[in-house]
């Protein structure tokens, strides 16, 4: 994260150095070592620079992920540890959010 401050203030930028997607979720078949699907996790709905909400349409760009996932026997991937404070249930077969 960038830690430069706005001149003459004590406000830090906290902007990422890298291009999106920042927090991708991917499924790999361990038997064939093949990537089955990959998608970004998280959106920037509440995460504009300097704490300002962006006015752009909300789309999944991927954001930093703090924790891992939990996978259920029924084929759901549960993801909760992202900066956008969203609980996600993802279908393991196609990567779509349910």
N, C-alpha and C positions, 0 to 999 in steps of 0.2 A: 504494500500500500504506500502511496505517496504521502509524505508527511509535511509538505510545504504549507506555510501559513499565508493567509491573505495579508498583504502588507498593512502594517499599523493596526492589526487585530490579533487576537489569540485564537482564530478559527482555523482549524486544520482542514485540508482538502479531503483526505481519506479516499482518494480515487485510486483505482487499480492501475497497474502498469501494463497489463496484458489485454489483448482483444478478446471478446466473448467467443465462444461460451466459456464461462468460468468454472462451472460445476457440472460437468457432464455425468450422466449415468449411462452405463453401457452394460450389455449382457453378452458374455462370451461363452460359447459352447466349449467346455473343458475337454471333451472327448476329441473334437476336431480342431481345437484352437482357432475357431472362426468367430469373428464378431457378428452377432445376430442383429443387434440394433444399438444405436447410441442416440441420446437426446439430451439437450440442456435441461437442468433442473433449476427452477426459480425465475422470478421476474423482477423488474425494476420499478414496480408500481409505487413503492414507498421509499425508494432509495436514490433520490436525486442528489446531486452534489450539494454540500453544505446544509443538508437536512431539508432541502426544498423538494416537494413532490413534483416529479416531471409531468408535463401535460401531454406527453406522447401516448399513443395507444399502448396498452399493456400486451407484451408478447414475451415469450420465454427466451431469454438470452443466456440464462445460466448465471448463477451467483455463487459466491463462496459457500462451500458446504462444511459444516463443523463436525458432523458425525457420520456414522455409517448408516446402513439400511437394515431393515429386518424383512426377511422373506418368509411367507407363510406356505404351508403345504398346499393350500388351494390355488397358489399362483399369484399372490399379491406381493408387491414390493412396497413396504411402508417407509416413507422418508419424511422426517420432521426437522432435521437440523440444518436449516438454511436461514439466511439473513432476512427473508421476507415473511417469516413467522407463519408458514403455511404447512398444514398436514396434508401429505399426498399419499394416495393409494394408486399404484401403477400396475397395470396388467403385465405380467411377466412375458406373455406370448408376443406382444407387439409394442410395448413401451408406452401405451396411451394412458393418460391420467383418467381414472374412473371417478 
